[in-house]
Amino acid sequence: MFESCCQTTGITPKIRQALLDCMEKIEDIYPNTVLSCLVNCDTDEIVTDKKKFTPKKEEFITLISSLRRSVKTFSESVAKSDSAIIHIKGTARMFSLFSLGHQHVLAFYTAFDPVILESFDPFECDQSMANIIHEITRIIKSIK
């Protein structure tokens, strides 16, 4: 069910499984999540759970980097700080990006009924993600 999109360094099988176990819990909060990835933006390493599709690594990294730059520019102009959570709604999917510090981000796509997505407010779900984010951050800090 799970796989890595690319070679990783410092991530043992036990650490990788702990990360994947955390990422699997995303669907408890955001049902119909079709893909979730943990990305190290410094090294372009990706740990992903394979759901319904696997993106091309280069396209996914480019998208995440572009989004992070855009949000940083926007947040600097508005609040003079980085945004920790980004959601971008399409017509039937929402792309979510959670900054984890240490140049890591958690990114995932969630499928929605278009009518529900139009009025969906992710605030409560984001609050529920706090434990998952905390645990992933703790695991990341243990990587040598």
Secondary structure as GFF3:
##gff-version 3
##sequence-region A 1 144
A	DSSP	beta_strand	2	4	.	.	.	ID=ss1
A	DSSP	alpha_helix	13	24	.	.	.	ID=ss2
A	DSSP	alpha_helix	26	29	.	.	.	ID=ss3
A	DSSP	beta_strand	33	40	.	.	.	ID=ss4
A	DSSP	beta_strand	45	49	.	.	.	ID=ss5
A	DSSP	alpha_helix	57	78	.	.	.	ID=ss6
A	DSSP	beta_strand	85	89	.	.	.	ID=ss7
A	DSSP	beta_strand	93	101	.	.	.	ID=ss8
A	DSSP	beta_strand	104	111	.	.	.	ID=ss9
A	DSSP	alpha_helix	114	119	.	.	.	ID=ss10
A	DSSP	alpha_helix	123	128	.	.	.	ID=ss11
A	DSSP	alpha_helix	130	142	.	.	.	ID=ss12
###
